[in-house]
Amino acid sequence: MNLKSKVIAVAGLTILFFIGFLASQKIRDSFQEQTSLVEEQLEAPSPQLSIEEIYPYDIPKNKTLFAILTEQDVPGAEIQKIVEAAKPHYNLARIRPGIRYNLEFDESTNPQLNSIGFRFSALESLYVKRIENGWSAEKKTEIVELKTVHFFGVVNASLWESAKIANMDPLLISELSEIFAWQVDFAREVRVGDRWRLSAEQKFVRGQPVGWAQSYQLNIKTLVNLLLPFCFAVKVRTGATLRQTVQV
């Protein structure tokens, strides 16, 4: 093999090497992109269904569960069995209007009711399902997580207007108005310019806020004759005063 042939052969091998190298890089990058996409899909949280999606129906006024299920072609004998199965947990014969529920039917040519679920509150639900020998009911109580939330502000017009500015839950403001009205004379003891701080326990179920626990602590710092600092605190749990202090 002459020199020219050797040069051509070496050049060809070099080109093949670079083509192979670039192809392997492209394959590796493509594999890494696909792997990253799969990992992102696995890590992405599944969409959380709303209450209306889980329980699409609600009990209307002046209508019984018997009438509702009869309209769904559920036999009266089956309805009676459902009510009997649920009795240890809840009297479905006296179910309140507004309670949300869902229905699950099988896929036969003549669909039969397989289960019915009720949501009584953010904390309690009831599921009645068909079993081999009839119906079985199970009551579920959600685990509640408590988190302490703090609100604070300065009174410009009234304490409650200041609470609204602090983005306090209107339901919490209303409840506090009733509880602390027995402990504090807001009309006389709270003045424009006073500073306040409220600590409250908020209830969470599955990471979603569902209300407030009956535990609050309110601190108001005011000025007596614009000179003497005056501070009082009231702590309330389940509607009963646990601690009330006055510091001068």
C-alpha positions as CSV (number, residue, x, y, z in Angstrom):
1,M,0.0,0.0,0.0
2,N,1.5,3.3,-1.1
3,L,1.5,6.5,1.0
4,K,-1.5,8.0,-0.7
5,S,-3.6,4.9,0.1
6,K,-2.5,4.9,3.7
7,V,-3.5,8.6,4.1
8,I,-6.9,8.0,2.5
9,A,-7.4,5.0,4.8
10,V,-6.4,6.9,7.9
11,A,-8.6,9.8,6.9
12,G,-11.6,7.4,6.4
13,L,-11.1,5.8,9.7
14,T,-10.9,9.2,11.4
15,I,-14.1,10.3,9.7
16,L,-15.9,7.1,10.8
17,F,-14.6,7.6,14.3
18,F,-16.0,11.1,14.6
19,I,-19.3,10.0,13.0
20,G,-19.6,7.2,15.6
21,F,-18.6,9.6,18.4
22,L,-21.2,12.2,17.4
23,A,-23.9,9.5,17.0
24,S,-23.2,8.1,20.5
25,Q,-23.3,11.6,22.0
26,K,-26.7,12.2,20.3
27,I,-28.0,8.8,21.6
28,R,-26.8,9.5,25.1
29,D,-28.3,13.0,25.1
30,S,-31.6,11.7,23.8
31,F,-31.6,9.0,26.5
32,Q,-30.9,11.5,29.2
33,E,-33.7,13.7,28.0
34,Q,-36.2,10.8,28.0
35,T,-35.0,9.8,31.5
36,S,-35.4,13.3,32.8
37,L,-38.9,13.5,31.3
38,V,-39.9,10.2,33.0
39,E,-38.5,11.3,36.3
40,E,-40.4,14.6,36.1
41,Q,-43.6,12.8,35.3
42,L,-43.1,10.4,38.2
43,E,-42.3,13.3,40.6
44,A,-45.2,15.5,39.4
45,P,-48.0,15.4,42.0
46,S,-51.3,13.9,40.7
47,P,-54.0,16.5,40.2
48,Q,-56.2,16.8,43.3
49,L,-59.9,16.4,42.7
50,S,-62.3,19.0,44.0
51,I,-65.1,18.2,46.5
52,E,-67.6,18.6,43.7
53,E,-65.8,16.1,41.5
54,I,-65.6,13.5,44.2
55,Y,-69.1,14.1,45.4
56,P,-71.0,15.5,42.4
57,Y,-74.5,15.4,43.9
58,D,-76.1,17.0,47.0
59,I,-79.3,16.2,48.9
60,P,-82.0,18.7,47.9
61,K,-84.5,20.2,50.3
62,N,-87.7,18.3,50.9
63,K,-86.4,15.1,49.4
64,T,-85.5,11.8,51.0
65,L,-82.7,9.4,50.2
66,F,-85.4,6.8,49.3
67,A,-86.9,9.1,46.7
68,I,-83.4,10.0,45.2
69,L,-82.4,6.3,44.9
70,T,-85.8,5.3,43.6
71,E,-85.3,7.8,40.7
72,Q,-82.0,5.9,40.0
73,D,-84.0,2.6,39.6
74,V,-82.6,1.2,42.9
75,P,-85.2,-1.2,44.3
76,G,-86.8,-0.3,47.6
77,A,-85.5,-3.5,49.3
78,E,-81.9,-2.5,48.4
79,I,-82.5,1.0,49.7
80,Q,-83.7,-0.4,53.0
81,K,-80.6,-2.6,53.2
82,I,-78.4,0.4,52.6
83,V,-80.1,2.4,55.4
84,E,-79.8,-0.6,57.8
85,A,-76.1,-1.0,57.0
86,A,-75.4,2.6,57.7
87,K,-77.5,2.8,61.0
88,P,-74.6,2.1,63.4
89,H,-72.9,5.2,62.0
90,Y,-75.6,7.5,60.6
91,N,-79.4,7.6,60.2
92,L,-79.7,8.0,56.4
93,A,-83.5,8.2,56.8
94,R,-83.0,11.7,58.3
95,I,-80.1,12.9,56.1
96,R,-79.8,16.7,56.0
97,P,-80.2,18.8,52.9
98,G,-76.9,19.9,51.4
99,I,-75.0,16.7,52.2
100,R,-72.9,15.8,49.2
101,Y,-72.8,12.3,47.9
102,N,-71.7,10.1,45.0
103,L,-73.0,6.9,43.3
104,E,-71.2,4.1,41.7
105,F,-72.9,1.6,39.4
106,D,-71.6,-1.5,37.7
107,E,-71.3,-1.8,33.9
108,S,-73.9,-4.4,33.2
109,T,-76.8,-4.0,30.8
110,N,-79.0,-3.3,33.8
111,P,-76.6,-1.2,36.0
112,Q,-76.8,-2.0,39.7
113,L,-75.7,0.3,42.5
114,N,-72.4,-0.9,43.8
115,S,-71.7,1.9,46.4
116,I,-72.8,5.2,47.7
117,G,-70.6,7.7,49.6
118,F,-71.6,10.7,51.7
119,R,-69.5,13.7,52.8
120,F,-70.9,15.0,56.1
121,S,-68.0,17.5,56.7
122,A,-64.4,18.1,55.9
123,L,-63.6,15.6,58.6
124,E,-66.2,12.8,58.3
125,S,-67.5,10.7,55.5
126,L,-69.5,7.5,55.1
127,Y,-69.2,4.8,52.4
128,V,-71.8,2.1,51.9
129,K,-70.8,-0.7,49.5
130,R,-72.3,-3.9,48.2
131,I,-70.8,-7.1,49.5
132,E,-71.6,-10.8,48.8
133,N,-74.3,-11.1,51.4
134,G,-75.7,-7.5,51.4
135,W,-74.3,-4.1,52.2
136,S,-71.4,-2.9,54.4
137,A,-70.9,0.6,55.8
138,E,-67.6,2.3,56.9
139,K,-67.3,5.6,58.5
140,K,-64.0,7.5,57.8
141,T,-62.6,10.3,60.0
142,E,-59.8,12.4,58.5
143,I,-56.6,13.1,60.4
144,V,-56.5,16.7,61.3
145,E,-53.2,18.6,61.4
146,L,-53.0,21.8,63.5
147,K,-50.8,24.7,62.6
148,T,-50.4,27.9,64.6
149,V,-51.1,31.0,62.5
150,H,-50.2,34.5,63.7
151,F,-52.0,37.8,62.7
152,F,-51.0,41.3,63.8
153,G,-51.7,44.9,63.1
154,V,-52.4,48.4,64.3
155,V,-55.8,49.8,65.1
156,N,-56.7,52.7,62.7
157,A,-60.5,52.7,62.9
158,S,-61.5,49.6,64.9
159,L,-59.9,46.3,65.9
160,W,-62.0,44.4,63.4
161,E,-61.3,46.7,60.5
162,S,-57.6,46.2,61.3
163,A,-58.2,42.4,61.3
164,K,-59.6,42.6,57.8
165,I,-56.6,44.5,56.6
166,A,-54.4,41.8,58.1
167,N,-56.2,39.3,55.8
168,M,-57.8,37.4,58.7
169,D,-60.5,34.9,57.8
170,P,-63.9,36.5,58.1
171,L,-65.3,33.4,59.8
172,L,-62.5,33.7,62.4
173,I,-63.2,37.4,62.9
174,S,-66.9,36.6,63.5
175,E,-66.1,33.8,65.9
176,L,-63.6,35.9,67.9
177,S,-66.2,38.7,68.1
178,E,-68.5,36.5,70.1
179,I,-65.8,34.8,72.2
180,F,-63.7,37.9,73.2
181,A,-66.7,40.2,73.7
182,W,-67.1,38.6,77.1
183,Q,-63.5,39.2,78.0
184,V,-62.6,42.6,76.5
185,D,-64.5,45.8,76.2
186,F,-63.3,46.7,72.7
187,A,-65.2,50.0,72.7
188,R,-63.4,51.4,75.7
189,E,-60.1,49.4,76.1
190,V,-59.0,49.5,72.5
191,R,-58.0,52.8,70.9
192,V,-56.6,54.0,67.6
193,G,-52.9,53.4,67.4
194,D,-53.0,50.2,69.6
195,R,-51.1,47.2,68.4
196,W,-52.5,43.7,68.5
197,R,-51.4,40.2,67.8
198,L,-53.6,37.1,67.5
199,S,-52.4,33.4,67.6
200,A,-54.9,30.8,66.3
201,E,-54.7,27.2,65.4
202,Q,-55.8,26.4,61.9
203,K,-57.0,22.9,61.0
204,F,-55.7,21.2,57.8
205,V,-56.8,17.9,56.2
206,R,-54.5,16.5,53.5
207,G,-52.8,19.8,53.3
208,Q,-56.0,21.8,52.8
209,P,-57.4,24.3,55.3
210,V,-60.7,23.2,56.7
211,G,-61.4,25.6,59.6
212,W,-60.2,26.8,63.0
213,A,-59.7,25.0,66.3
214,Q,-61.2,26.5,69.4
215,S,-57.9,27.8,70.7
216,Y,-56.9,31.5,70.5
217,Q,-54.6,33.9,72.2
218,L,-55.1,37.6,71.8
219,N,-52.6,40.2,72.9
220,I,-53.3,43.9,72.7
221,K,-50.8,46.6,73.6
222,T,-52.3,50.0,74.3
223,L,-51.3,53.3,75.9
224,V,-53.0,54.6,79.0
225,N,-53.0,58.5,79.0
226,L,-50.4,58.1,76.1
227,L,-47.7,57.5,78.7
228,L,-48.1,54.3,80.7
229,P,-47.8,51.0,78.7
230,F,-50.7,48.7,79.3
231,C,-50.8,45.1,78.0
232,F,-53.4,42.4,78.4
233,A,-53.7,39.0,77.0
234,V,-56.7,36.6,76.7
235,K,-56.3,32.9,75.9
236,V,-59.4,30.9,75.1
237,R,-59.9,27.2,74.3
238,T,-63.2,25.6,73.4
239,G,-65.0,28.7,74.5
240,A,-63.7,28.7,78.1
241,T,-61.1,31.2,79.3
242,L,-57.9,29.6,80.5
243,R,-55.7,32.6,81.1
244,Q,-56.2,36.3,81.4
245,T,-53.3,38.5,82.5
246,V,-52.8,42.2,83.0
247,Q,-49.4,43.8,83.0
248,V,-48.6,47.4,83.9
